[in-house]
Amino acid sequence: MRRPAPKPATVVSVATLAVLLVLGVWSFIGLGFSLTGVLQSLDNIPQFVARTVPFAWPGWKYDRESASLLWEGWAPVAQFVGAIAMTLGIVIAGTFLAFVVSIPIAYGAARNTTPNPTVMAVCRTIGIVARAIPAIAFASIFVFLFALGPLPGILAFFLHSIGMISKMMADAIEQVDEGPRLAIRSTGGSRAQEFWSGVVPQALPAWIAVGLHRADINLRETVILGYVGVAGLGLELSNAIHALNYRRAFPIALTVILLCILFEVVSSTVRSRLLGVRPTGKGIGDTLVRAAARRSGRVAAAIEKPGTREQAIQAAMARPWTGERLASRVAIWAAVLVVAGSFAASQADWSDLFTFWGNLPILLDKENLWPPTFGIYKPEQVLGAILVTFQVAFAATLMAAVLSVVVGSFAARNVAPNKAVRTGFRGLLLIIRGIPELILAILFVIITGLGAQAGTLALAIGGVGLLGKLIADSLEEVPPGPERAMSAVGATRSQVYFASTLPMSIPAFVGHLLYLLEQNVRAATLLGVVGGGGIGLYLYDSLRVSKYDQVTMFLLLIIALVLVIEGIAIFIRRALR
């Protein structure tokens, strides 16, 4: 009997894995990555720990003569708390402004609401450009225009976040039930009435969820904005690193990690409450909320709204003032106060928006901004930096894939030998996901030195947290039939895994791998800011000396890199369907 031909999706999956494997190995060779060198750099850890421990938390100062910590007073503590409040204020204010401006852009970008194809093309182009230009580039330009402070950070997050928020908003608009909108149109309602009364009420919960997720991402990116002068914890960390004061730097880094975890937990809880379902995301916040819901019926009832959408609408039309409704009103006003408080906590001087015009002619001078040039760099140097950026991304993706297959498999319920092993590996993935990649990059630069090796290790370890979780979920979602059939005929656990569980999850694994590669290409363009090598290093050097004609050139190259990778990934995903 002739063996059936493999499915097209299987062929594409195997071919994609083969190409990524070849490119990953080529990248390791091209970067001169050496396992021996990495192991030798571990000898620096004792010296690093000696210069880092004990941590000098705010209010304390390390005295070298006595080799002990001395109390300085409460003033540094208050200053540190102010930096935390300012950081949160910058993140929330910038994300909120992006949320508001993204509404008309999403309206024009969505197929079912856009006035015409031209408006749709313009709005989608705005989103693509905003996503492709890094927040640090926006921040550097605004630092030049407004000087150091929180305002450049708010405006940078505002412009960069429009790209993601407007795209996700448009997707939510395209998925709404057309019934209410068409009913309003049939009664003579205007296009504005159709949108605000027929579309927005349905899409608003998803919009708010997107905004919260983007705020969580922006909080992680505050670390890198501090390197170009944006006030807050990022600037405090940058100053401590540049002063080689690691006892001071790592308490700040730990604070950032803790804020990221707490913010994600709160964000996940609010998103699940708005959407009426248990969270399904891959972040640490979603994971913790799901775990709490499994253990507590009260928590599950609080975040899950019973009934269908139609039942929820009918109930909303005649709701009494119950405790739940009062709590919702309180939550709405609390959100308003948080947003208003964020603008106050950011301490931004908004009057600068009316006084920066004096610096604008300098920025727009034809010799300063346009035409784009390589400046002091030769074309072959720039091409080499682009190549390094690609190699860092591919090498990190390959390393993360290898580690994630192992860690993710033991974190899967149907692969792990027992619950304790699964819980342990799930916990490991939670911890890794809670650490921003830039903090990992700083750590590896300190231990291994400047260069692409530190950037590769940072992206690889950070990628394990995301890819390992995705792989574990994919393995748990495979059909159990083939696994049970093999077990019934006496197959061992390893035979079931390699002959059934793993092969069935390969298409999903390829999709996750492409997503990680996209993220790594974006991140690899920025790791040069902290010494990770690649085109990001040239961009940071140009920003630091205000050579904006070079900045323009490097930004155009980065945009092209991101678009090429996104286009290839979209093409492969379509082939996998």
Buried (B, 14 or more C-beta within 10 A) or exposed (E): EEEEEEEEBBEBBBEBBEEBBEBBEBBBEBBEBEEEEBEEBEEEEEEEEEEBEEBBBBBBBBEEEEEEBEEEEEEBBEEBEBBBBBBBBBBBBBBBBBBEBBBEBBBBBBEEBBEEEEBBEEBBEBBBBBBBBBBBBBBBBBBBBBBEBBBBBBBBBBBBBBBBBBBBBBBBBBEBEEEBBEEBBEEEBEEEBBBEBBBBEBBEBBBBBBBBBBBBBBBBBBBBBBBBBBBBBBBBBBBBBEEEBBBBBBBBBBBBBEBBBBBBBBBBBBBBBBBBEBBEBBBBBBBBBBEBBEEEEEBBEBBBBEEEEEEEEEEEEEEEEEEEEEEEEEEEEEEEEBBEBBBEBBBBEEEBEEEBEEEEEEBEEEEBBEEBEBBEBEEEEBEBBBBBBBBBBBBBBBBBBBBBBEBBBBBBEBBBEEEEEBEEBBEBBBEBBBBBBBBBBBBBBBBBEBBBBBBBBBBBBBBBBBBBBBBBBBBBEBEEEBBEEBBEEEBEBEEBBEBBBBBBBBBBBBBBBBBBBBBBBBBBBBBBBBBBBBBBBBBBBBBEEBBBBBBBBBBEBBBEBBBEBBEBBEEBBEBBE
